[in-house]
Amino acid sequence: MAGLVAVNFLLALVMVTLPLSALLAKILTYQLHKSLGLLLIPLWVWRLWLLTRRGRPARVTLPGWQQGAARLGHGALYALLIAVPVLGFLSAAAAPVAVETAFFLILPIPHPIAPDQALYGVLRPLHQGAAWGLVVMALGHAAMAIRHHRRGLPILRLMWRGS
């Protein structure tokens, strides 16, 4: 999921800078961005299912404030992992220019709401802000895992194994 988020974030940075003179490239890039974003939703559900089935990875002894910060950080990451694609899909649906969402240009995905300029004006910045928040949180999560690894804690090994 982290790789998918990173690729989609970079794709978003490219797609918004494409000029209208490259309309086909812009449309295809937006469709790819939407398709990759929609993939995050079932992956998020699968991840939660695995979490409930396997339980959390083994705990490493950390000071109480770090355990609390980790719980808050993980909760924020899970919330943003679902909020970003949902807000993106809703903002695409509310966009005043009604462009169909076609999952990998094959499967049309019906929009749950009609185009609405005012709603789009709210949803689009929420989607963008949440996406930036997700990237910042993910980078912070990775940095803390590396920091703990460098201090001799087995956190990275536990993360990779999922145990």
N, C-alpha and C positions, 0 to 999 in steps of 0.2 A: 504494500500500500504506500509505503514511503516513496518508493521509486515512481509509482504512478502519480502521486501528488507532485513530486518534483518535476516530472516531465510535463504534467498538465499546467503547472505554474509557469514554467518556461514557455510553453506553447501559448499561454494567455498573454505573456509579455510580447510575444511576436505578433499574435493575431491583432492586437489593438493598434499596432504600429503600421500594419499593412495599409497602403493607400487604397482608396476606392478604385483607382485605375487598375489595381490588381484584384478586381472583384471576385473572380473565380477562386483565386488563392485564398482570399479572405473568407469566402463562404466555406470552402473546404476545411480551412484551419479552424473556423468556428465549429463546424460539424464534428471534427475530430476532437476538439476540446470538450464539446458537450458529450460525445460518446464516451470518452475516457472518464469524464466526471460522473456519468451515470453508472459506470462500472464500479465506482467507489461505493455505491449504495449496497449492492448485494455482498461486496467484499466486507463491508462494515458489519452487516448482519451475520455473515459467516464468522467473522472475528469474534463477535459477541457470543455466538453459539459455541465456538471453541473455548472461549473464556469460561463459560458456564459448565462446559463438559470437562475440561481439564483442570480448571481452577487457575488461580494466579501462580506465576512462577515463585519458586522458593524465595523466601525473604532473606535479605542480607542485613546484617546488623548495622544500622545507621542511627545517628542521633534522632530523637523524636521529631524535631522540627523538620529534618530532611525527609523523614517518612511522611509527615503531613504534607510537605511541599510536593513530594512525589505523587501522593494520592490526588492532590488538587491538579497537578500537571497532567496526570493520566486522564482524569475526568475531563479536563479542558480539551485534551487531544481527541478523546472519543466524541465529545460534543461537536467540536469543529469538523471532525472527519465526516459527520453526517450533515451538519448545518451547511457547510460550503457547497456540496453538490445539490442539496435540496434548494438552497437559495439561488444557485446558478440556474437550475432548471426552471424555477418559478420566475426568475427575472427574464429568462429566454421566452417563456410563455407570455409574460406581460409586456414584452418589448412592443413598441408601437408598430414596428415593421414586422408583420406576422411571417416569420420564417419557420417552416416546419423543422422539427427535430427528427433527424433520421439517424438512428443508431447505426454507426459505421456505414452510412449511406444505403442501408438495406432495409431496416425495419423502422417504419414511421412510429414515433412515440407521440400519442396525443397529448396536447397541453391541457392541464387541469383547469386553467383559467384563461379568460379572453385577454387580448391585448388591452393594456390600460396604462397610459402615459404616466399618470400620477403614481400608481403602484410600482411601475418600472423605476421611477425616480427614487423610490425608497429601497426597492429590492437590489438594484444593481450596486449601489455603494455598500449595502450590507454584505453582499456576496464578495465584493472586492476586499472590504475590510476584514471579513472573516478569513478569506484566503491568505491575506498577509499575516493575520494572526496565527493561522495554522502553520505557515512556513516558519515563522519566528518560534512558535512553540516546538515544532519538530527539530529545529536547529538547536534550541536550548536542551531538549531531551537528549539529542545525540551528544551534545557537549558534556552534559552531566554524566552520561554513560561512559564516555571516554575518560573523564576526570576520575570517576570511581575505578575504572579499569587501571589507570596509571597508579592508583593508590593500592593496587593489589586485590581489590574486591572482584568477585567473579560475575559482576552484573552483565557484562557483554556476553560472556559465555552462556549465561542463563537466558539472556534475550534471544540469542541465535538459536539455542536448542529449544526454546519455548518450554523449559521445565522449571 
